[in-house]
Amino acid sequence: MTLIKQMQAPDEFVGFYLIKELEVKQTNTTPAKDFMDIILCDASGQISAKMWDVSATDKETFFPMTLVKVQGVIQTYRDKLQVKIGRLRKALPEDGIQMTDFIRSAPISPVDLIHTINQVQESITNPTIKSIVSFCVTKVADKLNHYPAAKTHHHAYFAGLAYHIVRMLEIGEFICKQRPFLNADLIKAGIILHDIAKPEEMIAQMGIVSDYSVQGKLLGHISMASNWITEAALNLGIDLQSDVVIGLQHIVLSHHNLPEWGSPVLPQIPEAVALHYIDSMDAKLQMVEDTLLTTPETEAWTPMIRGLENKAMYRLNL
């Protein structure tokens, strides 16, 4: 089977893939005809695909999160690879494949990631901060071990959120040692809490986001997490005007840094400044790493990376 990462135009191929996204559209011809705009994926990456002249049966058969057998040809459209699907059918039990074979996942097991997060949580010395963090983490405890950190931008795969948190905790530990004026408890708490509401913001299965929840669309994970800190304080009898509560809320509310990036306030305490750059560094380096991993090694240039101002990465031949 041809892995998506290995696909090159004008190759023909037959293989099994997962439909990550699917939308029925109409051509601009007269009369208009239905076609399927599909994103196929496997553990190596994803690719856009088109299935033309679809039937009513096709529209009732194929949906997102469906394993399928595809016969197609790889083409180039607007300098990007794209699959023209010739034949398509659902995977059958006798094909001997399973969903987990076709999804990307964090390179560290979810069990180990959650163990690390729990260890760091226990290492927080301020009991008030620790209790608020524990309250918020408990709200998503059943989802934290498998949810992605985003739909597309970064860590957009199985257990991506926990992996993002752990990688940030590693950076945070280094920065706190280098800059001892920073409050390590606030840094640890901010890292764990900054995206903690993502599992309630997004609707995901097997690490693939299909949509955003009503809360996600109307409130967003930043304000939801801030509300959870308020809820924790009320339930635990903590003064809402205390520096701990206000500090944690500020760190969460400002971690995107600018209003146009989604933050209602700018970072105005040292730990908030640190958290923003820790988050940005991990997210952007992960975008680069993910793009390199899913780009054929024969290609010197990667596709453009949206989260990096649409810049492409070049592989130095060293």
Wavefront OBJ file of the C-alpha trace (Angstrom):
o trace
v 0.000 0.000 0.000
v 1.218 3.498 -0.851
v 1.573 5.735 2.193
v 0.288 9.254 1.688
v 3.752 10.603 2.479
v 5.152 8.521 -0.406
v 2.629 9.622 -3.037
v 3.994 11.281 -6.165
v 2.332 12.409 -9.390
v 1.414 10.836 -11.766
v 1.394 7.482 -9.921
v -1.628 5.195 -9.823
v -2.317 3.358 -6.583
v -4.673 1.110 -4.642
v -4.809 1.182 -0.847
v -6.744 1.633 2.361
v -7.194 5.061 3.940
v -9.386 6.890 6.419
v -11.812 9.578 5.276
v -10.935 12.454 7.606
v -13.232 15.031 6.010
v -15.912 14.805 3.330
v -18.153 17.409 1.743
v -20.530 16.968 -1.180
v -20.203 19.884 -3.589
v -21.408 20.765 -7.075
v -19.421 21.501 -10.188
v -19.696 24.818 -12.041
v -20.866 23.039 -15.177
v -24.351 23.142 -16.697
v -26.039 21.064 -15.525
v -24.202 20.981 -12.199
v -23.050 17.585 -10.982
v -22.336 16.400 -7.468
v -18.790 15.500 -6.453
v -17.091 14.649 -3.180
v -14.338 16.850 -1.764
v -12.449 14.494 0.546
v -9.447 14.547 2.844
v -7.849 11.095 3.023
v -5.401 10.302 5.799
v -3.193 7.579 7.190
v -0.555 7.560 9.913
v 1.926 9.306 7.595
v -0.175 12.317 6.650
v -3.193 13.491 4.683
v -4.066 14.495 1.124
v -6.930 16.179 -0.687
v -8.983 13.926 -2.985
v -11.848 14.357 -5.438
v -14.472 11.826 -6.451
v -16.432 12.999 -9.475
v -19.950 12.100 -10.656
v -21.042 10.659 -7.322
v -24.326 8.790 -7.084
v -27.098 8.966 -4.505
v -25.809 5.668 -3.125
v -22.309 7.112 -2.754
v -23.694 10.022 -0.733
v -25.462 7.590 1.594
v -22.418 5.312 1.939
v -19.360 7.463 2.597
v -18.905 9.745 5.601
v -16.044 11.156 7.703
v -14.293 8.595 9.904
v -14.945 5.794 7.386
v -12.192 3.368 6.415
v -12.158 2.917 2.640
v -10.307 1.132 -0.133
v -9.291 3.595 -2.828
v -8.170 3.155 -6.417
v -6.909 6.426 -7.790
v -4.304 8.480 -9.549
v -2.136 11.201 -8.014
v -2.247 14.537 -9.774
v -0.852 18.028 -9.221
v -3.326 20.870 -8.804
v -2.127 24.399 -8.039
v 1.301 23.022 -7.096
v -0.207 20.593 -4.569
v -0.702 16.845 -4.800
v -4.293 15.707 -5.117
v -5.942 12.321 -5.602
v -8.475 11.669 -8.359
v -10.515 8.747 -7.066
v -11.453 6.141 -9.649
v -13.089 3.575 -7.398
v -14.068 3.678 -3.746
v -15.558 1.149 -1.342
v -15.898 0.724 2.394
v -13.309 -1.448 4.124
v -14.630 -4.908 5.022
v -13.897 -7.036 8.110
v -12.016 -9.526 5.939
v -9.625 -6.737 4.880
v -8.033 -7.116 8.324
v -7.504 -3.415 9.025
v -8.502 -1.245 11.974
v -8.937 2.440 12.673
v -5.807 2.758 14.826
v -3.657 1.799 11.824
v -4.664 5.017 10.052
v -4.453 7.755 12.643
v -1.500 9.835 13.724
v -0.746 9.822 17.421
v 1.705 11.451 19.809
v 5.162 9.818 19.788
v 4.864 9.175 23.539
v 2.170 6.875 24.926
v -0.865 8.593 26.484
v -0.277 6.710 29.748
v 3.211 8.182 30.080
v 2.006 11.660 29.111
v -0.745 11.675 31.737
v 1.689 10.307 34.322
v 4.058 13.217 33.644
v 1.249 15.782 33.884
v 0.094 14.262 37.175
v 3.633 14.305 38.556
v 4.067 17.986 37.717
v 0.658 18.757 39.158
v 1.668 17.084 42.437
v 4.936 19.055 42.499
v 3.093 22.394 42.749
v 3.912 23.662 46.238
v 1.207 26.328 46.581
v -1.858 24.393 47.859
v -4.353 26.891 46.444
v -2.842 26.752 42.958
v -2.634 22.957 43.149
v -6.284 22.605 44.164
v -7.490 24.842 41.311
v -5.403 22.943 38.766
v -6.712 19.624 40.075
v -10.327 20.828 39.871
v -9.933 21.936 36.232
v -8.030 18.832 35.107
v -10.686 16.587 36.639
v -13.312 18.172 34.362
v -11.620 16.660 31.288
v -9.890 13.664 32.850
v -11.705 11.220 30.549
v -10.593 13.085 27.405
v -7.133 14.448 28.193
v -5.387 11.182 27.263
v -6.621 11.133 23.669
v -7.747 14.590 22.531
v -5.799 16.619 19.948
v -4.576 20.121 20.743
v -6.159 21.636 17.629
v -8.120 20.807 14.499
v -5.316 21.560 12.050
v -2.590 23.924 13.297
v -0.467 21.942 15.739
v -0.534 18.644 17.660
v -3.671 17.801 15.654
v -3.629 14.086 16.384
v -4.427 11.445 18.992
v -3.133 12.537 22.450
v -1.790 15.739 20.891
v -3.060 17.942 23.726
v -1.308 15.946 26.452
v 1.854 15.825 24.319
v 1.721 19.620 23.854
v 1.349 20.133 27.610
v 4.248 17.817 28.442
v 6.579 19.412 25.898
v 5.683 22.853 27.297
v 6.323 21.637 30.849
v 9.818 20.569 29.766
v 10.510 24.012 28.294
v 8.979 25.664 31.354
v 11.211 23.718 33.723
v 14.296 24.921 31.864
v 13.142 28.550 31.770
v 12.329 28.572 35.492
v 15.850 27.356 36.250
v 17.356 29.974 33.954
v 15.044 32.751 35.206
v 14.492 32.053 38.925
v 12.499 35.288 39.366
v 9.595 33.451 37.685
v 7.106 31.688 39.949
v 7.469 28.042 38.993
v 4.054 27.098 40.403
v 2.327 29.676 38.200
v 4.285 28.508 35.145
v 3.357 24.855 35.766
v -0.281 25.724 36.422
v -0.507 28.029 33.417
v 0.907 25.383 31.091
v -1.536 22.739 32.312
v -4.532 25.097 32.274
v -3.970 27.233 29.159
v -5.606 24.726 26.769
v -7.415 22.589 29.345
v -10.849 23.427 27.884
v -9.897 22.255 24.372
v -11.661 18.881 24.868
v -14.910 20.762 25.556
v -14.299 23.208 22.711
v -13.892 20.540 20.025
v -15.771 17.423 18.983
v -13.200 14.742 18.191
v -12.954 11.021 17.589
v -9.646 9.141 17.530
v -7.775 12.445 17.575
v -9.605 13.861 14.554
v -11.755 16.953 15.069
v -15.044 16.875 13.167
v -16.516 20.117 14.492
v -16.563 22.594 17.356
v -19.071 22.359 20.196
v -21.668 25.073 20.802
v -19.589 26.276 23.757
v -16.487 26.162 21.603
v -18.071 28.265 18.882
v -19.710 30.791 21.200
v -17.164 31.012 24.031
v -13.868 29.408 22.989
v -11.378 27.494 25.110
v -9.715 30.606 26.575
v -12.822 32.031 28.206
v -14.047 28.543 29.145
v -10.815 27.808 31.029
v -11.012 31.165 32.805
v -14.579 30.336 33.836
v -13.407 26.986 35.182
v -10.873 28.752 37.396
v -13.723 30.877 38.783
v -15.824 27.750 39.265
v -12.941 26.047 41.074
v -12.496 29.018 43.410
v -16.210 29.117 44.225
v -16.345 25.379 44.915
v -13.170 25.424 47.008
v -14.011 28.567 48.970
v -11.136 30.601 47.513
v -11.389 34.389 47.359
v -12.123 35.422 43.754
v -10.135 38.613 44.284
v -7.015 36.786 45.450
v -3.788 37.106 43.484
v -3.819 33.364 42.845
v -7.194 33.382 41.113
v -6.593 36.632 39.220
v -3.073 35.516 38.276
v -4.225 32.169 36.883
v -7.085 33.782 34.996
v -4.746 36.391 33.531
v -2.251 33.753 32.382
v -5.000 31.812 30.601
v -6.710 34.881 29.127
v -3.481 36.373 27.766
v -1.676 33.294 26.462
v -2.441 34.084 22.787
v -0.799 37.466 23.404
v -2.791 39.710 21.047
v -6.516 40.431 20.582
v -6.354 39.456 16.902
v -4.988 36.080 18.006
v -7.833 35.545 20.472
v -6.554 36.966 23.763
v -8.871 39.488 25.477
v -5.907 40.912 27.430
v -2.178 41.259 26.836
v 0.348 39.477 29.110
v 1.068 41.787 32.032
v 2.694 39.540 34.608
v 6.084 37.856 34.056
v 4.661 34.324 34.074
v 2.087 35.275 31.428
v 4.840 36.588 29.158
v 6.807 33.384 29.658
v 3.786 31.161 29.040
v 2.919 32.853 25.760
v 6.400 32.287 24.331
v 6.626 28.736 25.693
v 3.302 27.963 24.000
v 4.271 29.698 20.766
v 7.663 27.981 20.594
v 6.256 24.499 21.094
v 3.343 25.026 18.712
v 5.438 26.504 15.893
v 8.264 24.000 16.157
v 5.672 21.221 16.119
v 4.166 22.686 12.940
v 7.617 22.525 11.353
v 8.285 18.999 12.606
v 4.881 17.709 11.499
v 5.287 19.233 8.049
v 8.756 17.731 7.614
v 7.516 14.331 8.771
v 4.619 14.330 6.305
v 6.562 15.696 3.316
v 8.350 13.130 1.109
v 12.082 13.155 1.798
v 12.685 13.586 -1.926
v 11.101 17.054 -1.706
v 13.510 19.848 -0.753
v 10.715 22.278 0.053
v 7.737 21.540 2.292
v 4.253 22.882 1.597
v 3.530 26.323 3.042
v 2.761 26.301 6.762
v -0.245 28.457 7.574
v 0.747 29.001 11.204
v 4.144 30.342 10.104
v 2.840 33.147 7.891
v 2.509 30.684 5.001
v 6.256 30.092 4.800
v 7.609 26.825 3.435
v 10.570 25.039 5.055
v 13.688 24.044 3.113
v 15.703 20.920 3.930
v 19.408 21.710 4.084
v 21.546 18.955 2.606
v 23.967 18.546 5.494
l 1 2 3 4 5 6 7 8 9 10 11 12 13 14 15 16 17 18 19 20 21 22 23 24 25 26 27 28 29 30 31 32 33 34 35 36 37 38 39 40 41 42 43 44 45 46 47 48 49 50 51 52 53 54 55 56 57 58 59 60 61 62 63 64 65 66 67 68 69 70 71 72 73 74 75 76 77 78 79 80 81 82 83 84 85 86 87 88 89 90 91 92 93 94 95 96 97 98 99 100 101 102 103 104 105 106 107 108 109 110 111 112 113 114 115 116 117 118 119 120 121 122 123 124 125 126 127 128 129 130 131 132 133 134 135 136 137 138 139 140 141 142 143 144 145 146 147 148 149 150 151 152 153 154 155 156 157 158 159 160 161 162 163 164 165 166 167 168 169 170 171 172 173 174 175 176 177 178 179 180 181 182 183 184 185 186 187 188 189 190 191 192 193 194 195 196 197 198 199 200 201 202 203 204 205 206 207 208 209 210 211 212 213 214 215 216 217 218 219 220 221 222 223 224 225 226 227 228 229 230 231 232 233 234 235 236 237 238 239 240 241 242 243 244 245 246 247 248 249 250 251 252 253 254 255 256 257 258 259 260 261 262 263 264 265 266 267 268 269 270 271 272 273 274 275 276 277 278 279 280 281 282 283 284 285 286 287 288 289 290 291 292 293 294 295 296 297 298 299 300 301 302 303 304 305 306 307 308 309 310 311 312 313 314 315 316 317 318
